[in-house]
Amino acid sequence: MLIMNDIAKVYRTDTVETHALRQFSLTVDEGEFVSVTGPSGSGKTTFLNIAGLLEEYSSGTYKLDGKDVSGLNDSERSRLRNEKIGFIFQEHHLLFDRTVFDNVALPLIIAGYRHQEIGRRVRAALDKLGLLSKERLYPITLSGGEQQRVGIARAVVNKPMLLLADEPTGNLDPELSREIMSLFSLFNDVGVSVIIASHDIPLIEELDYPVLSLDQGRLTHTAAGAA
């Protein structure tokens, strides 16, 4: 489903080269759940941005759902991303001048769904995440955990095959963090591939999924999750 071989990412300025990823190779099968850990600057966010087609890589090969993404133009990358990928950020990136409903509907509007189908899908996603009663509220009135669930609803409303989450519990207390992680497990149970990057090693080790470790842009360790 996701196949990366010898991916490198180099950021260049006039005087400095920064190697964010080095010979990074990873295969994630359909329906798999993988966690990625590592210190700040280890390459976790760069990896997710490349996987999510938000950044291009410097060298190597990347296939998503059998398609080599290296030759895609910006429009093709955007279309593939919107069809196949849901992305959840630590900072929710919600539109605070739009209602919860409008925030979740945004990917469907971009994709050109009809009004009736948008309403059905948005309310189904909000109901799944316990937010249906808040569809007419504005995000600023919600708690941090509720805002994060709105972000998750927006990420899954188009029924992606791959869900990427970058430090999704970084601003939440331990109880809410476990609640958010359990939601990812529920989506994985219905066949969505999930990749989570987190520095919260004890939390992700509570999950019974593979854990990958990154250091200076290289995979350094792979382990099974907790039994």
N, C-alpha and C positions, 0 to 999 in steps of 0.2 A: 504494500500500500504506500509506504514512504520508504524510499531507498536513497541514502546518501553515501557516496563513495569519495573519499579523499578530499572532502570539502575544506577549502581554505578561505579565510576572509581577512583581507589586509586593508587597514585604514591608513591612508597616506596624507601627509602634509608636506610642506616644502622641506622640512628637516627631519621628520620622524616617520617611521613605519611601525604601526602597531598591528601585531598578529592576533586577531580575536579568536580565530579558529585555525587549527593546524591538523591536517590529515584526519579530518573528522569523518568517520564512517559509522553509519547506523541504519538498521532496518527495523521498522515498526510495522507489524502485520495488522491486518484488518481486525478490529475489535480488541487490540492490545492496549494496556494501560502502563505507561512508563513515567517514572519520576526522575528528574535530573537535579542534582545538587552540586554545590561548589561555592567557593567564596566569591565575594564581589569582584568583578573583573575577570572571572574564569571563563566567560563566553556563553553563559546560559541564555541571556537575552538575545545575543547575536544569533545563536542557534535557532531560537524560536522565531525570530524575525525572518530568517532565511526559510525555515520550514513553512511559515505562514505567508510567504511570498511578499513580505514587506520590504525585504532587502535582497539585493543580488549578491552572489558569492564571487570570489576572485578566481577560483579554479576548482576543479572536481566536477562531479555529476550529481544531479538530483532528479529523481523521478517521483512524481506524485500520482497515485492511481494509474500507473503505467505510462504517464506522459512526462517526457523530458522537458523540464521547465526552462532550460537554458536558452532556447530559441524563441521564447514567447515575448511579444511586445507588451507594453504597459497595459493596453486594453485587454489582451488575452490573459495576462496575469491577474488583473482585477476580476475578470469574469470567473476564472478558475477558483480564485480565493473566495469569492462570494458564493459559489456553488458548493465548494467542498470543505471549507474551513470556517470554524468559529474561533474567535480570539478573545481571551479574557485577560485584562490588564490589572495590575495592582491598583493603579489610579483608574477609576472607573470610566473616565472619558465620556460621561453622560452629558446630554444637552440639558442644562438646568432651566432653560426657557421653554422646554417642551415637556409634556406629560410623560408619565411612565409608559403609557400605551404608545405614544409617538416615538419614544426612544427605542422601544423594542421593535416597532414596525419598520424602522429605518432600513435595515438590510433588504426587507421584502419590497419596499418602495423602490429602492435602487435596482432591484432585480426585475421590476416591472410586473409584480403580482397584481391581480385584480383586487378591488376594494374588499369584496366579500371574503376572499381567501385570506387577505391580510388580517381582517378581523378575527377569523377563525383560528389562524395560526398564532397570532399574538395572544389571544385569550387562553389558548391551550398551554402556551409556554408559561404565562403568568400563573395559571392555575397550578401547573406542575411545581412551581417555585413558591407557592403560597402567597402570591401577590395580586390575585385577581381583584380583590376588594380595593386595591390601591391604583388601579389603572388610570384614574383621572387626576391623581395627585402629581405634584412636581417633585423631582428627585431631592431637592433641597430640604423637603419636609420629612425625608426618610432617614432612618438610622444608617450607620456605615454598613452593617450587615445586609440591610434591605437594599441599599444602593448596589452592593456587590451582586446580589441576586438579580437585580434588574440587568446588570451587565452580563450575567450568565444567561438570562432569558434572551437577551439580544443576540448572544453568540450562538444559541441553539435553535432560534426560531426558524431558520432556514434548513433545519435538519442536516447539519454537516456530517461528513464522514469522519472528520478529524477535528478534535477540540484541543486547542492550545491555551495554556494558562501560565502567565508569567507572574510569579509571586502573588497568587490570588488571595492569600490569607495574611499578607504582610502587615496590614493595618487593623487586623481583627484580634479580639481576645481569644484565648484557647478554646472556649466552648463554641464560639461562632466559627472558628477555624475548622474544628472537627465537623461541624454542620455543613460547611461548604465542601469539604472533602467528601463527605458522604453523598452529596449531590453529584459530584463527578463520578463516583462509583455507580450511582443509579444510571447515569447516562451510558457509562461503559457497559452496564448489564444489558442494555438494549442494542449493543453493537457498535457504539461510537468509539473510535480510537481516541485515547486521551494521552496527552503529554503535558506534564506539569513541571515547571521549574520552580524550585523553592530552596531557600537556605534553612528552612525549619526541618532539619534531619529527623528529630524525634517524631514529629508529626507524620511525615511521609513513611517512616519505618513502621508505623502502626498499620499501614496498608499492606495487603498481601500481593504486592506487585513489584516488578523489577525496579531497582534503583541504580541509576548511573551517576558517576561522579566526574565532574569536569575540573581541570586545573590548567590554567594558562592555555586554554583553547584545545586541550587534548582530553579524550576520555581516559581516565586513569583507573577506574574501578567499576565493576558491575556486580551487583548482588541481588539476591532474591529479597522480597519484602518479608515482613513479619509473618510468622505462621498463624 
